């Protein structure tokens, strides 16, 4: 039997229910953490940069979800093949799967990065992204595409470890990635010291850096602990496109990948429909100002005290119309 690390769960021995629960819980919590990356960006951008910037991140996050669904099927197929090899006590075959899958993932990531970076604006136009949100969305999405190789390889390494029975270590590094993303978001959005204010693009930069740091840390951990599936110089022969393994990856991974792509495509379709209404919020037609509101307004020589009073009273619903149509004109009539 291959020598695994202490965090691995041997799914071939012991009570099935307990083993599956111990293995599945970190995977489920890891999926929650992965979904938080886009959510964290949207929270910061939506609260501090306005509707246009929020619309930009919403569009880009749906594209990022679609990209992850592309690799989900192949990654899960790699997990299955590695699990089967380890269950059969065939470490050499497991490393062969790792080498082929790694090269396949890197090739796929580079192709998607180049195409996505060049056609970012076209993709957003297909989604009917509002014009006022387009500059923010292009900047955000291009940075996300630059980080695709890190994102793909990061997910690939985690799935390899899960295939070997270790779901805890990937969870710890996902937690690290999320914490780094939370800390770096305000730094790059608003700027700090020598770091310039990047606004929407800063949220994407924070996400890419968080995933890159976690990827480097995870690889360092694998080699520091001499993880049995790490590829060394002696294993360079495994880093090649093995036709048999690729066929197995596609056959096993394509149905799972298509399932995720259906979900992500439906999300993109809904966002595209919402985009057709634009990112601005139309104001309600102003109703006539009440005599109470106008009598209050006439007591001041400027509109600002009137505006503050309207915010605190029941006249708030028609306060905007009152201020614009009447109260602001008091300064010229009183």
Secondary structure, DSSP 8 states (H G I E B T S, - for coil): -----TT---TTSS-HHHHHHHHHHHHHHHHHHHHHHHHHHHHHHHHHT-HHHHHHHHHHHHHHHHHHHHHHHHHHHHHHHHHHHHHTT-HHHHHHHHHHHHHHHHHHHHHHHHHHHHTHHHHHHHTT--HHHHHHHHHHHHHHHHTHHHHHHHHHHHHHHHHTT--HHHHHHHHHHHHHHHHHHHHHHH-BTTB---THHHHHHHHHHHHHHHHHHHHHHHHHTT-TT---GGGGGG-S--HHHHHHHHHHHHHHHHHHHHHHHHHHHHHHHHHTT-SS----------HHHHHHHTTSSSHHHHHHHHHHSGGGGGHHHHHHHTGGGHHHH-
